[in-house]
Amino acid sequence: MRPSQGSLAGVRVVDLSRVLGGPFCTQILGDHGAQIIKIEPPQGDETRGWGPPFADGVASYFLGVNRNKTGLVLDLSQPAGREALLAHLREADVLVENFKPGTMEKWGIGVDVLRERFPRLIHCRITGFGADGPLGGLPGYDAAIQALSGIMSVNGEARGEPLRAGVPIVDMVCGMNAALGILLALHERKASGQGQFVEASLYDSGLSLLHPHAANYFLDGRTPARTGNAHPNIYPYDSFATGSGPIFLAVGNDRQFRTLCDRIGAGRLAEDPRFTSNAVRSVNREALKEALEKSLAGFQSASLADDLIRAGVPCAPIVSVPEALAHPHTAHRQMVVRIGEQYTGIGSPIKLSRTPASYRLAPPAFGEGDASE
């Protein structure tokens, strides 16, 4: 295998998924060399219209998760469309779809049928809640799952309302879980020669993100509460005002705390009995925050953050999205990538030494391949 082909070169994926979790999953696979055939319904992936902003009539939302794919249009509600799909599956290793449970079965191409016809096929389904159980088969979107899984209940200011996380974290983690499941199944197939059904649900993925809140609850039985920017278990792990704007301090041990205090001229705090260990710092966090902010008022956030992190104290100024994307380290890590003149996106965070990710195809135009009914 030539390094330029990617670690998944030779893997063929038929992608029937739409919106976010499924397309994000298949973009991960495509970045690492898999051939992704994105098949859209006649009305297209709905995220093509999730804007503004738009480029040539296509929303940024669609462009952000659909590179390294070729595009087709099939109407799977019609026999011709289903036959065309089956023709593609004869050459495929993986099928990814996020139809509501029962939809593929209604069309006569459900899990059992596909397993019998294509025993080596890995069939990955992304759903809201899975196929069965009290909520089985019901639709799910990221924000609703954030609400139902408890994520919103621990996000927001202590005296404020529960808040949705500012990124679609459940959808994206579900897409990662789907990609992980597919890779596990591909690895197992080398030994067994058999494909299998892989399921990733938004609900399960949301619950999986509840660390440390679930672990805390299992241990002490107390309902986790919102703590704003502060960590529920560690302190100082919070945002703090400085003379020029906020800084986020992520102090995880006593050595880092002593270094922080020394660098800001507040060495006395490291000796204060209220702050000598994380356990007491966490209990006395309000007093510690007040004391730290008095010392931090004489510093500029960006220069202080640079000084502290180089001294071994994890921290950062709180910056905007444009500032983060323009940071020199973002460029160094190759985390903004371009394909031709039309496409700019976030690069793959998965770095492999011999078979790195590659960016070959801009997101497909609607129906750019041969359309079928």
GUMARKE-41272 format. One record per atom (N, C-alpha, C): x, y, z. Coordinates in steps of 0.05 Angstrom, whole numbers, padded with zeros to 5 digits, always signed. Layout:
XYZ...
This chain:
+00017-00024+00000+00000+00000+00000+00018+00025+00000+00013+00042-00019+00028+00067-00019+00018+00086+00002+00035+00100+00016+00026+00118+00038+00005+00138+00029+00007+00147+00004-00012+00168-00005-00041+00157-00008-00044+00130-00008-00070+00119-00011-00086+00121+00015-00073+00123+00038-00087+00123+00063-00091+00096+00075-00095+00095+00101-00096+00069+00115-00121+00053+00108-00142+00066+00097-00166+00051+00089-00169+00049+00059-00147+00052+00045-00148+00048+00016-00158+00020+00009-00176+00019-00010-00188-00006-00018-00215-00012-00004-00221+00003+00017-00247+00000+00030-00268+00016+00016-00290+00004+00009-00311+00017-00007-00335+00020+00011-00345+00045+00014-00367+00052+00032-00390+00064+00017-00413+00052+00020-00438+00064+00009-00451+00080+00032-00454+00105+00028-00464+00123+00049-00492+00133+00042-00512+00123+00056-00539+00132+00052-00547+00153+00073-00529+00161+00090-00536+00178+00113-00538+00207+00105-00552+00222+00122-00556+00250+00118-00552+00265+00144-00552+00291+00143-00550+00310+00165-00522+00309+00176-00516+00298+00200-00490+00302+00212-00476+00277+00221-00488+00261+00239-00473+00238+00250-00462+00220+00229-00479+00211+00210-00470+00193+00189-00450+00206+00170-00455+00229+00159-00436+00242+00142-00409+00248+00156-00410+00255+00182-00385+00260+00196-00369+00234+00198-00383+00212+00204-00370+00185+00205-00357+00179+00178-00371+00182+00156-00360+00174+00130-00338+00193+00121-00339+00218+00129-00317+00236+00123-00292+00227+00137-00294+00218+00161-00270+00207+00175-00258+00184+00159-00275+00166+00150-00266+00143+00135-00254+00152+00108-00267+00171+00095-00257+00181+00069-00231+00196+00071-00227+00211+00093-00202+00225+00097-00179+00206+00098-00184+00181+00107-00162+00162+00110-00163+00141+00088-00174+00148+00065-00170+00132+00041-00193+00116+00031-00214+00112+00047-00237+00097+00038-00251+00111+00015-00262+00095-00003-00278+00106-00025-00306+00109-00015-00317+00133-00014-00343+00138-00004-00362+00146-00027-00383+00131-00030-00404+00137-00049-00428+00147-00034-00432+00173-00035-00454+00186-00020-00479+00185-00038-00499+00171-00029-00524+00168-00044-00546+00185-00030-00556+00205-00044-00576+00222-00032-00604+00216-00044-00625+00222-00029-00652+00219-00040-00658+00241-00060-00680+00239-00075-00685+00259-00096-00687+00288-00085-00694+00291-00060-00695+00318-00048-00669+00327-00037-00649+00309-00036-00622+00316-00027-00620+00315+00003-00595+00315+00012-00589+00317+00041-00599+00345+00050-00616+00344+00071-00629+00369+00079-00609+00391+00088-00585+00383+00096-00566+00403+00105-00555+00420+00082-00560+00412+00057-00553+00430+00035-00567+00457+00037-00589+00457+00051-00604+00482+00055-00601+00495+00083-00584+00484+00100-00582+00494+00127-00562+00517+00128-00571+00540+00118-00556+00564+00118-00574+00588+00121-00563+00612+00118-00536+00618+00108-00514+00612+00129-00489+00613+00119-00479+00621+00092-00481+00598+00072-00481+00607+00047-00482+00588+00024-00459+00594+00005-00450+00574-00010-00432+00577-00032-00444+00563-00056-00450+00578-00077-00463+00567-00100-00489+00552-00093-00503+00563-00074-00529+00551-00066-00527+00528-00046-00503+00520-00037-00499+00498-00019-00490+00509+00008-00503+00500+00030-00497+00511+00056-00471+00501+00067-00458+00518+00083-00433+00511+00096-00436+00486+00113-00460+00482+00125-00464+00459+00142-00459+00433+00127-00469+00431+00102-00465+00408+00085-00435+00406+00078-00423+00428+00070-00395+00427+00061-00376+00418+00083-00383+00424+00108-00365+00417+00130-00361+00388+00136-00379+00370+00126-00377+00342+00133-00380+00323+00109-00375+00333+00085-00380+00316+00062-00358+00316+00041-00333+00322+00049-00311+00320+00030-00303+00291+00026-00286+00287+00006-00276+00260+00000-00298+00240-00006-00319+00249-00020-00341+00232-00028-00349+00238-00056-00358+00217-00070-00372+00221-00096-00402+00220-00091-00417+00233-00108-00446+00235-00103-00463+00222-00124-00485+00210-00115-00506+00198-00132-00533+00205-00120-00554+00203-00136-00581+00207-00127-00596+00181-00134-00610+00170-00114-00627+00146-00118-00652+00150-00102-00674+00142-00114-00700+00141-00100-00705+00113-00090-00699+00108-00065-00700+00081-00054-00729+00072-00049-00748+00091-00051-00776+00083-00049-00786+00069-00074-00770+00070-00095-00777+00057-00121-00760+00033-00125-00771+00012-00138-00756-00013-00143-00729-00008-00158-00729+00010-00178-00705+00015-00193-00683+00027-00175-00691+00044-00157-00671+00055-00139-00659+00034-00120-00676+00016-00111-00666-00005-00093-00648-00024-00108-00655-00030-00133-00638-00048-00149-00610-00035-00154-00611-00009-00159-00585+00005-00163-00569+00005-00138-00582+00008-00114-00567+00007-00089-00555-00021-00086-00570-00042-00091-00560-00069-00088-00536-00074-00106-00536-00062-00129-00513-00065-00148-00488-00052-00135-00491-00030-00122-00468-00017-00109-00459-00034-00085-00478-00046-00071-00471-00061-00047-00455-00087-00054-00459-00097-00079-00444-00121-00086-00414-00116-00085-00405-00091-00089-00377-00084-00089-00368-00071-00063-00387-00068-00044-00381-00051-00020-00372-00068+00003-00356-00055+00020-00348-00067+00046-00366-00057+00069-00376-00033+00066-00391-00020+00088-00415-00005+00077-00437-00007+00091-00461+00010+00086-00466+00026+00111-00469+00052+00108-00476+00070+00130-00503+00083+00124-00522+00081+00143-00548+00094+00138-00559+00103+00165-00576+00123+00164-00589+00133+00188-00619+00136+00185-00631+00118+00170-00660+00117+00168-00672+00109+00195-00697+00118+00200-00711+00109+00223-00713+00078+00222-00710+00065+00245-00712+00036+00245-00739+00027+00232-00737+00008+00215-00761-00002+00201-00763+00008+00172-00749+00030+00166-00751+00041+00139-00739+00022+00118-00714+00013+00123-00701-00006+00104-00717-00032+00102-00728-00041+00125-00744-00065+00125-00769-00062+00108-00781-00039+00110-00805-00033+00094-00799-00035+00064-00775-00027+00057-00767-00028+00029-00757-00056+00020-00757-00075+00039-00747-00102+00032-00717-00105+00032-00703-00086+00044-00673-00087+00044-00663-00082+00072-00676-00095+00092-00669-00092+00119-00644-00108+00127-00638-00108+00153-00613-00120+00163-00611-00149+00155-00632-00165+00159-00631-00194+00153-00628-00199+00123-00641-00184+00107-00639-00188+00078-00611-00181+00069-00600-00160+00078-00573-00152+00070-00552-00171+00080-00556-00182+00105-00537-00201+00115-00537-00227+00098-00560-00235+00090-00562-00259+00073-00549-00255+00046-00555-00232+00034-00545-00227+00007-00515-00220+00006-00506-00206+00027-00479-00196+00028-00466-00203+00055-00458-00228+00059-00449-00236+00085-00424-00222+00095-00408-00210+00077-00384-00196+00086-00389-00166+00091-00413-00157+00085-00420-00129+00088-00422-00121+00117-00409-00098+00124-00412-00086+00150-00434-00064+00147-00456-00068+00161-00479-00050+00158-00480-00034+00184-00475-00008+00181-00476+00010+00204-00500+00028+00203-00516+00027+00224-00540+00044+00226-00536+00064+00249-00541+00089+00244-00541+00110+00264-00570+00118+00269-00578+00117+00294-00606+00123+00301-00607+00142+00325-00631+00152+00331-00634+00168+00354-00633+00152+00380-00648+00129+00381-00651+00114+00406-00647+00084+00402-00639+00075+00379-00639+00046+00374-00666+00037+00364-00669+00012+00358-00693+00001+00346-00714-00007+00366-00707-00013+00391-00727-00023+00410-00723-00010+00437-00739-00020+00456-00739-00006+00482-00760+00015+00484-00763+00028+00507-00784+00048+00511-00784+00071+00491-00760+00078+00481-00758+00100+00461-00750+00090+00434-00749+00064+00431-00739+00053+00406-00754+00062+00381-00739+00069+00360-00751+00077+00335-00759+00106+00333-00757+00121+00355-00765+00149+00355-00743+00166+00343-00751+00189+00331-00730+00207+00319-00714+00222+00340-00689+00228+00334-00673+00242+00353-00655+00262+00338-00653+00286+00349-00634+00306+00340-00616+00314+00363-00593+00324+00356-00572+00330+00376-00583+00345+00400-00596+00368+00396-00604+00384+00419-00623+00369+00437-00642+00355+00425-00662+00340+00441-00648+00318+00458-00627+00306+00446-00613+00285+00461-00595+00298+00483-00584+00322+00477-00570+00336+00499-00588+00341+00522-00613+00347+00517-00633+00352+00538-00639+00326+00553-00645+00305+00538-00654+00280+00550-00632+00264+00564-00608+00267+00555-00586+00251+00566-00574+00264+00591-00582+00288+00598-00572+00302+00621-00550+00322+00616-00540+00323+00591-00518+00341+00584-00526+00370+00590-00550+00378+00581-00558+00406+00585-00560+00413+00615-00567+00393+00631-00571+00399+00659-00546+00407+00674-00523+00399+00663-00497+00406+00675-00482+00428+00660-00495+00439+00640-00482+00459+00623-00496+00486+00627-00481+00506+00635-00492+00533+00640-00483+00543+00667-00490+00568+00672-00482+00581+00697-00498+00568+00721-00485+00569+00744-00497+00556+00767-00525+00565+00773-00530+00591+00769-00557+00602+00775-00573+00607+00750-00563+00597+00727-00576+00602+00702-00592+00578+00693-00602+00580+00668-00618+00559+00656-00599+00538+00644-00608+00513+00642-00593+00493+00627-00588+00502+00598-00564+00496+00588-00557+00506+00562-00548+00483+00544-00555+00485+00518-00544+00467+00498-00514+00474+00494-00498+00454+00491-00470+00458+00484-00469+00473+00457-00449+00490+00454-00448+00507+00430-00440+00493+00405-00433+00468+00406-00427+00451+00383-00445+00426+00384-00452+00414+00361-00469+00390+00362-00454+00366+00371-00447+00366+00396-00428+00346+00407-00439+00318+00406-00465+00314+00410-00476+00287+00410-00475+00275+00382-00483+00291+00362-00482+00281+00334-00453+00274+00327-00434+00291+00334-00407+00286+00325-00394+00263+00339-00399+00260+00365-00389+00237+00380-00402+00211+00370-00428+00212+00363-00441+00189+00352-00428+00181+00326-00421+00201+00309-00407+00195+00284-00380+00182+00289-00366+00192+00309-00340+00180+00316-00344+00151+00326-00365+00147+00343-00371+00119+00352-00378+00101+00329-00392+00111+00310-00399+00095+00286-00374+00088+00271-00356+00107+00267-00331+00102+00253-00314+00081+00268-00314+00084+00294-00299+00065+00311-00311+00037+00308-00337+00035+00309-00350+00009+00306-00345-00004+00279-00345+00012+00258-00339+00002+00232-00310-00009+00231-00291+00006+00242-00264-00003+00242-00260-00029+00258-00274-00031+00281-00274-00056+00296-00284-00079+00280-00306-00074+00266-00318-00096+00250-00301-00103+00226-00288-00084+00214-00269-00090+00192-00246-00107+00202-00236-00100+00226-00214-00116+00237-00223-00144+00243-00246-00148+00255-00256-00175+00262-00261-00191+00237-00270-00178+00215-00276-00192+00191-00251-00206+00179-00228-00196+00185-00203-00208+00175-00201-00237+00186-00210-00242+00210-00209-00268+00222-00233-00285+00215-00257-00274+00216-00281-00290+00212-00290-00291+00183-00283-00271+00167-00293-00270+00140-00322-00260+00138-00333-00252+00161-00361-00245+00162-00364-00215+00169-00384-00203+00156-00392-00176+00164-00410-00177+00189-00419-00154+00198-00438-00153+00220-00452-00127+00221-00473-00126+00237-00489-00102+00241-00477-00085+00263-00472-00059+00257-00461-00040+00276-00482-00019+00281-00487-00013+00306-00507+00007+00313-00494+00028+00331-00499+00053+00325-00490+00075+00342-00515+00093+00345-00523+00098+00370-00546+00115+00374-00538+00142+00388-00553+00162+00381-00548+00188+00394-00552+00187+00424-00572+00172+00433-00578+00170+00461-00555+00158+00477-00545+00135+00467-00523+00122+00480-00498+00140+00480-00494+00154+00458-00471+00171+00456-00473+00194+00475-00497+00205+00478-00501+00227+00498-00495+00218+00526-00505+00195+00533-00500+00184+00560-00470+00179+00564-00456+00170+00543-00428+00164+00546-00411+00188+00552-00422+00212+00548-00407+00237+00552-00409+00248+00580-00423+00234+00598-00430+00246+00624-00407+00244+00644-00383+00239+00636-00361+00239+00655-00352+00268+00661-00347+00275+00687-00347+00258+00711-00374+00258+00725-00394+00270+00713-00419+00275+00728-00433+00248+00736-00433+00229+00717-00445+00203+00724-00429+00189+00745-00402+00189+00742-00385+00177+00762-00389+00189+00790-00391+00216+00790-00396+00229+00816-00423+00220+00828-00443+00218+00811-00470+00210+00821-00470+00182+00831-00457+00164+00816-00456+00136+00825-00442+00133+00852-00423+00151+00858-00408+00149+00882-00422+00162+00906-00434+00186+00902-00445+00199+00926-00475+00204+00925-00488+00198+00902-00517+00199+00900-00528+00227+00898-00511+00247+00896-00521+00275+00893-00525+00282+00864-00547+00297+00859-00552+00305+00831-00532+00325+00822-00518+00320+00800-00497+00339+00790-00510+00366+00783-00496+00387+00789-00506+00414+00785-00490+00429+00764-00501+00450+00754-00486+00467+00735-00465+00483+00751-00441+00486+00739-00420+00501+00752-00407+00522+00734-00422+00529+00712-00411+00549+00694-00386+00539+00681-00365+00555+00680-00340+00546+00668-00323+00529+00687-00331+00528+00712-00315+00513+00732-00319+00483+00730-00297+00469+00735-00298+00440+00736-00312+00431+00762-00328+00410+00762-00341+00401+00787-00322+00388+00807-00299+00378+00798-00281+00363+00815-00254+00376+00820-00246+00395+00803-00218+00405+00804-00220+00436+00806-00200+00447+00821-00199+00476+00823-00170+00484+00830-00161+00506+00817-00174+00524+00798-00174+00513+00770-00198+00507+00761-00203+00497+00733-00228+00513+00724-00223+00538+00715-00245+00557+00712-00234+00581+00696-00252+00598+00688-00244+00623+00675-00241+00645+00696-00221+00662+00692-00214+00683+00711-00210+00709+00696-00219+00731+00708-00214+00757+00696-00185+00765+00700-00174+00778+00679-00148+00791+00682-00151+00821+00675-00128+00834+00672-00130+00863+00665-00139+00868+00637-00139+00847+00619-00146+00852+00591-00167+00833+00580-00178+00816+00597-00197+00796+00587-00194+00770+00602-00211+00751+00596-00211+00726+00612-00188+00707+00603-00180+00691+00623-00161+00670+00618-00173+00645+00631-00168+00622+00618-00178+00597+00630-00154+00582+00642-00156+00577+00668-00135+00562+00682-00145+00534+00686-00128+00514+00678-00136+00486+00680-00115+00472+00698-00115+00479+00723-00094+00470+00742-00103+00443+00753-00086+00422+00748-00094+00395+00755-00080+00383+00778-00059+00396+00789-00044+00384+00811-00031+00406+00828-00020+00398+00850-00009+00417+00869+00016+00431+00858+00032+00417+00843+00056+00430+00831+00047+00453+00813+00028+00447+00795+00018+00468+00777+00007+00492+00793-00007+00486+00815-00018+00508+00831+00004+00525+00843+00025+00513+00853+00047+00528+00865+00061+00545+00844+00064+00533+00820+00077+00548+00798+00060+00572+00791+00034+00568+00788+00015+00590+00782+00019+00613+00802+00017+00606+00828+00019+00626+00849+00045+00641+00847+00067+00627+00843+00093+00640+00841+00095+00659+00818+00084+00651+00794+00087+00667+00770+00070+00692+00771+00049+00693+00788+00032+00717+00789+00037+00732+00815+00058+00725+00829+00065+00739+00854+00047+00735+00877+00035+00711+00878+00016+00704+00899+00024+00679+00913+00050+00676+00919+00060+00652+00931+00047+00645+00957+00037+00665+00971+00024+00660+00997+00000+00642+00994-00013+00643+00971-00037+00626+00968-00031+00597+00968-00007+00589+00958+00000+00561+00958+00005+00550+00986+00010+00568+01005+00014+00560+01033-00011+00562+01050-00032+00575+01040-00056+00578+01055-00069+00551+01059-00076+00544+01084-00088+00517+01089-00113+00512+01073-00127+00533+01065-00151+00529+01049-00146+00519+01021-00120+00522+01012-00114+00517+00984-00091+00498+00979-00083+00483+00999-00058+00466+00997-00062+00441+00981-00087+00432+00976-00092+00408+00960-00116+00413+00943-00120+00397+00923-00144+00401+00906-00169+00397+00922-00170+00379+00940-00194+00374+00955-00203+00399+00970-00185+00413+00983-00192+00437+00998-00196+00461+00979-00180+00462+00958-00185+00483+00938-00212+00482+00926-00221+00457+00920-00248+00454+00908-00270+00462+00927-00267+00456+00953-00287+00464+00972-00287+00495+00976-00263+00507+00975-00260+00536+00980-00257+00552+00954-00269+00543+00933-00265+00554+00907-00273+00584+00905-00294+00592+00918-00302+00620+00916-00281+00639+00927-00270+00631+00950-00250+00648+00963-00224+00648+00946-00218+00625+00934-00194+00623+00917-00197+00640+00892-00221+00638+00880-00225+00654+00855-00222+00684+00861-00233+00693+00883-00231+00721+00890-00202+00729+00894-00187+00712+00908-00159+00719+00913-00142+00718+00888-00147+00699+00870-00131+00697+00845-00138+00721+00827-00162+00729+00825-00169+00751+00807-00158+00777+00817-00154+00780+00843-00140+00805+00852-00111+00806+00841-00098+00783+00841-00070+00782+00831-00070+00784+00800-00089+00771+00788-00090+00770+00758-00097+00797+00746-00108+00815+00761-00117+00841+00750-00094+00857+00739-00070+00851+00747-00046+00866+00737-00034+00854+00713-00046+00833+00701-00034+00819+00678-00052+00821+00653-00039+00818+00630-00054+00816+00604-00058+00786+00598-00082+00779+00590-00089+00750+00588-00071+00735+00569-00066+00746+00545-00051+00730+00525-00022+00726+00533-00009+00747+00543+00019+00744+00551+00022+00728+00576+00003+00730+00594+00004+00714+00618+00000+00684+00612-00019+00679+00594-00024+00651+00586+00001+00638+00574+00014+00654+00557+00038+00643+00544+00060+00638+00565+00063+00656+00584+00083+00652+00605+00076+00628+00623+00051+00625+00630+00043+00603+00648+00046+00576+00635+00036+00574+00610+00037+00548+00597+00065+00538+00592+00083+00557+00586+00111+00550+00583+00125+00543+00609+00112+00552+00631+00122+00544+00657+00110+00518+00667+00092+00506+00651+00080+00481+00659+00052+00483+00670+00039+00506+00668+00012+00509+00678-00008+00509+00655-00024+00489+00652-00043+00489+00630-00063+00512+00632-00065+00527+00610-00083+00551+00610-00084+00562+00582-00102+00580+00578-00105+00593+00552-00122+00618+00554-00116+00638+00537-00136+00659+00534-00161+00649+00520-00183+00661+00525-00208+00652+00513-00211+00668+00487-00209+00654+00464-00208+00668+00438-00233+00661+00422-00237+00676+00400-00259+00671+00382-00252+00649+00362-00272+00640+00348-00268+00620+00327-00248+00630+00306-00252+00654+00295-00232+00664+00275-00204+00665+00287-00201+00673+00312-00174+00674+00324-00163+00646+00327-00179+00626+00334-00169+00599+00336-00160+00588+00309-00176+00593+00288-00169+00583+00262-00144+00597+00251-00139+00621+00259-00116+00636+00249-00091+00632+00266-00093+00616+00287-00070+00613+00305-00047+00598+00290-00022+00606+00294+00000+00593+00280+00001+00563+00285-00007+00554+00309-00005+00525+00314-00026+00510+00299-00049+00523+00293-00069+00511+00276-00057+00504+00248-00043+00524+00237-00030+00519+00212-00008+00497+00214+00007+00498+00235+00029+00478+00239+00017+00450+00240-00006+00447+00253-00018+00421+00256-00035+00413+00232-00035+00430+00211-00049+00425+00186-00079+00420+00191-00090+00437+00208-00118+00434+00216-00137+00451+00200-00127+00468+00182-00144+00481+00162-00134+00471+00135-00151+00459+00120-00143+00447+00094-00159+00459+00071-00148+00458+00048-00161+00468+00024-00160+00448+00001-00181+00448-00014-00183+00432-00038-00189+00451-00061-00170+00456-00078-00175+00475-00100-00180+00502-00089-00195+00518-00104-00201+00545-00097-00227+00548-00082-00244+00527-00082-00271+00529-00072-00275+00520-00044-00258+00501-00034-00264+00488-00009-00243+00494+00012-00252+00501+00036-00235+00504+00060-00249+00490+00083-00235+00473+00098-00248+00459+00120-00228+00453+00142-00239+00440+00163-00222+00431+00185-00209+00405+00178-00183+00402+00183-00169+00378+00177-00174+00355+00196-00164+00332+00189-00168+00309+00206-00150+00311+00231-00161+00306+00255-00145+00306+00279-00129+00280+00283-00133+00261+00266-00120+00234+00269-00095+00235+00252-00072+00234+00265-00046+00236+00251-00033+00208+00250-00028+00198+00226-00014+00173+00222+00012+00178+00208+00033+00166+00216+00060+00173+00206+00064+00163+00177+00055+00139+00170+00060+00129+00143+00036+00133+00125+00012+00133+00136-00012+00135+00119-00029+00158+00128-00020+00182+00124-00035+00205+00135-00061+00210+00120-00078+00226+00132-00103+00234+00118-00096+00250+00093-00115+00249+00074-00111+00265+00050-00138+00277+00043-00137+00299+00027-00160+00314+00021-00162+00316-00010-00178+00298-00022-00177+00293-00050-00201+00305-00065-00224+00304-00053-00249+00312-00066-00264+00332-00050-00272+00354-00063-00290+00373-00050-00317+00360-00047-00334+00370-00029-00361+00358-00026-00376+00357-00053-00390+00335-00057-00402+00331-00084-00425+00351-00089-00427+00359-00114-00451+00374-00123-00474+00355-00123-00498+00365-00120-00521+00347-00118-00525+00333-00145-00526+00306-00143-00530+00290-00167-00508+00291-00187-00483+00296-00178-00461+00299-00197-00455+00273-00212-00462+00250-00200-00458+00225-00214-00482+00218-00232-00484+00193-00240-00507+00185-00257-00531+00181-00239-00552+00196-00242-00576+00193-00226-00592+00170-00236-00606+00157-00216-00623+00135-00223-00649+00138-00207-00670+00126-00217-00695+00127-00203-00700+00100-00190
